[in-house]
Amino acid sequence: MEMESLSGYVKEERFIDLYKANIFALFLFIPIILLYTLPFYFIWERNENPFVFIKNMLEITSLSSALIGVLIVVIGVVVHELIHGITWSCYTKNGFRSIKFGVLLKMLTPYCHCKEPLRIRQYIIGALMPSIILGIIPIIYAWYSGNIHILLFAIFFTVSAAGDFMIVHLIWREDMRSLVLDHSSEAGCFIYKKED
């Protein structure tokens, strides 16, 4: 939808505080670890002492594994933003040309920005897609395969979507016919509601 066609809409701002998003992510770690690890433990490690299981998980973070982990995280962050862009571009008139990537320097936070307004439902799908592809699908695979590395991957990339969850929380109760436009340089968006 073109920007000129927004003349019959009322504009409202919705922003998240990146400091609060980082704090939220830290608090999100504990429930996600429990939610993902307990089923994994009872499926694959139920006969093992829980403390041995925890020790084995911590041993994965040795120096060589940590270096590989850092590389996976960097690549995963890029893929996370690409997933936003690819998903949102499916709903735009100009496709991937309407997608812009960058970094919010004050928090060193990468972002994907859609330059066209989207319907609320479309925006939410694009906002949640990285957590589904990099978090939910991998944890299902980890539970199925017993792969502890995939378990850790799923935990990290679900928690890394904390900012996305916060944005969705700001807009999910809006009328799904309303429009949402990413802010071009801040963590937030503008809601465009039809004037009565």
C-alpha positions as CSV (number, residue, x, y, z in Angstrom):
1,M,0.0,0.0,0.0
2,E,1.4,3.4,-1.0
3,M,2.0,6.1,1.7
4,E,-0.3,8.6,-0.1
5,S,-3.3,6.3,0.5
6,L,-3.0,6.8,4.3
7,S,-4.8,10.1,4.2
8,G,-8.0,8.6,5.7
9,Y,-6.1,7.2,8.7
10,V,-5.3,8.4,12.2
11,K,-1.6,7.8,13.1
12,E,-0.5,6.5,16.6
13,E,3.1,5.7,17.8
14,R,4.1,2.4,19.4
15,F,7.7,2.1,20.7
16,I,9.6,-0.3,22.8
17,D,12.5,0.6,25.1
18,L,15.6,-1.4,24.0
19,Y,17.0,-1.5,27.5
20,K,13.7,-3.0,28.7
21,A,13.8,-5.4,25.8
22,N,17.2,-6.6,26.9
23,I,16.0,-7.0,30.5
24,F,12.9,-8.9,29.2
25,A,15.2,-11.2,27.2
26,L,17.2,-12.0,30.3
27,F,14.1,-12.9,32.3
28,L,12.7,-14.8,29.3
29,F,15.7,-17.2,29.4
30,I,14.5,-19.0,32.6
31,P,11.0,-20.0,31.4
32,I,12.3,-20.8,27.9
33,I,15.1,-23.0,29.3
34,L,12.5,-24.8,31.5
35,L,9.9,-25.1,28.7
36,Y,12.4,-26.5,26.2
37,T,14.8,-28.4,28.4
38,L,12.4,-30.3,30.7
39,P,10.7,-32.2,27.8
40,F,14.1,-32.8,26.3
41,Y,15.3,-34.2,29.6
42,F,12.3,-36.5,30.1
43,I,12.4,-37.7,26.5
44,W,16.2,-38.4,26.2
45,E,17.9,-38.2,29.6
46,R,15.3,-39.3,32.2
47,N,17.6,-42.1,33.4
48,E,20.5,-39.8,33.9
49,N,21.1,-37.7,37.0
50,P,19.8,-34.2,36.3
51,F,23.0,-32.6,37.6
52,V,25.0,-34.7,35.2
53,F,22.7,-33.6,32.4
54,I,23.3,-29.9,33.4
55,K,27.0,-30.5,33.7
56,N,27.0,-32.0,30.1
57,M,25.1,-29.0,28.8
58,L,27.7,-26.6,30.4
59,E,30.6,-28.6,29.0
60,I,29.3,-27.9,25.5
61,T,30.4,-24.3,26.2
62,S,34.1,-25.1,26.1
63,L,36.3,-22.6,24.3
64,S,36.3,-24.3,20.9
65,S,32.5,-24.9,21.1
66,A,32.1,-21.3,22.3
67,L,33.9,-20.0,19.2
68,I,31.7,-22.1,16.9
69,G,28.8,-20.9,19.0
70,V,29.7,-17.2,18.4
71,L,29.9,-17.8,14.6
72,I,26.5,-19.5,14.7
73,V,25.0,-16.6,16.7
74,V,26.4,-14.0,14.2
75,I,25.1,-16.0,11.2
76,G,21.8,-16.6,13.1
77,V,21.3,-12.9,13.8
78,V,21.7,-12.1,10.1
79,V,19.3,-14.9,9.2
80,H,16.8,-13.7,11.8
81,E,16.7,-10.3,10.1
82,L,16.5,-11.8,6.6
83,I,13.5,-13.9,7.7
84,H,11.7,-10.7,8.8
85,G,12.5,-9.1,5.4
86,I,11.6,-12.1,3.3
87,T,8.3,-12.6,5.1
88,W,7.3,-8.9,5.0
89,S,8.3,-8.6,1.4
90,C,5.7,-11.2,0.5
91,Y,3.0,-8.6,1.5
92,T,4.5,-5.5,-0.1
93,K,3.8,-4.0,-3.5
94,N,7.5,-3.6,-4.2
95,G,8.7,-6.9,-2.8
96,F,12.2,-7.0,-1.3
97,R,12.9,-3.4,-2.5
98,S,10.7,-2.3,0.3
99,I,13.0,-3.9,2.9
100,K,15.9,-2.1,4.5
101,F,18.5,-3.6,7.0
102,G,20.7,-1.7,9.5
103,V,22.0,-1.5,13.0
104,L,20.7,0.7,15.8
105,L,24.1,1.9,17.0
106,K,23.1,3.0,20.5
107,M,22.4,-0.6,21.5
108,L,24.2,-2.4,18.6
109,T,20.9,-3.9,17.7
110,P,20.4,-5.1,14.1
111,Y,17.1,-4.4,12.5
112,C,14.9,-5.1,9.5
113,H,12.7,-2.2,8.4
114,C,9.7,-2.5,6.0
115,K,9.2,0.8,4.2
116,E,5.6,0.0,3.2
117,P,2.6,-0.2,5.7
118,L,1.3,-3.6,6.2
119,R,-1.9,-5.0,7.8
120,I,-1.6,-5.8,11.5
121,R,-1.9,-9.5,10.8
122,Q,0.8,-9.4,8.1
123,Y,3.2,-7.5,10.3
124,I,2.7,-9.9,13.2
125,I,3.4,-12.9,10.9
126,G,6.7,-11.2,9.8
127,A,7.6,-10.3,13.3
128,L,7.1,-13.8,14.7
129,M,8.5,-15.8,11.8
130,P,12.2,-15.8,13.0
131,S,11.1,-17.2,16.4
132,I,9.2,-19.9,14.6
133,I,11.9,-20.8,12.1
134,L,14.9,-20.5,14.4
135,G,13.2,-21.4,17.7
136,I,10.0,-23.4,17.5
137,I,11.0,-25.7,14.6
138,P,14.5,-26.4,16.0
139,I,13.1,-27.3,19.5
140,I,10.7,-29.7,17.9
141,Y,13.6,-31.3,16.0
142,A,15.7,-31.4,19.2
143,W,12.9,-33.2,21.1
144,Y,12.7,-35.6,18.2
145,S,16.4,-36.2,17.6
146,G,17.9,-35.7,21.1
147,N,20.4,-33.3,19.7
148,I,21.5,-31.1,22.6
149,H,23.2,-28.5,20.3
150,I,19.9,-27.9,18.5
151,L,18.3,-27.6,22.0
152,L,20.7,-24.8,22.9
153,F,20.3,-23.2,19.4
154,A,16.5,-23.2,19.9
155,I,16.7,-21.7,23.4
156,F,19.0,-18.9,22.2
157,F,17.1,-17.9,19.1
158,T,13.7,-18.0,20.9
159,V,15.0,-15.6,23.5
160,S,16.7,-13.4,20.9
161,A,13.2,-12.7,19.6
162,A,12.3,-10.9,22.8
163,G,12.1,-7.5,21.1
164,D,9.8,-9.0,18.4
165,F,7.5,-10.4,21.1
166,M,7.3,-7.0,22.7
167,I,6.4,-5.3,19.5
168,V,3.7,-7.9,18.8
169,H,2.4,-7.4,22.4
170,L,2.0,-3.6,21.6
171,I,-0.2,-4.2,18.5
172,W,-1.9,-7.6,18.6
173,R,-5.1,-6.2,20.1
174,E,-5.5,-3.7,17.3
175,D,-8.1,-4.1,14.6
176,M,-6.5,-6.5,12.1
177,R,-7.6,-4.2,9.3
178,S,-5.5,-1.3,10.7
179,L,-2.1,-0.7,9.1
180,V,1.3,-0.7,10.8
181,L,4.5,0.9,9.5
182,D,7.9,0.3,10.9
183,H,9.7,3.3,12.3
184,S,12.8,3.8,10.1
185,S,15.3,4.4,12.9
186,E,13.8,3.4,16.3
187,A,12.5,0.2,17.8
188,G,8.8,0.7,17.1
189,C,6.1,1.4,14.6
190,F,3.2,3.6,13.7
191,I,-0.4,2.3,13.7
192,Y,-2.7,3.8,11.1
193,K,-6.4,3.5,12.1
194,K,-9.3,4.3,9.8
195,E,-11.0,7.6,10.8
196,D,-14.6,7.2,12.0
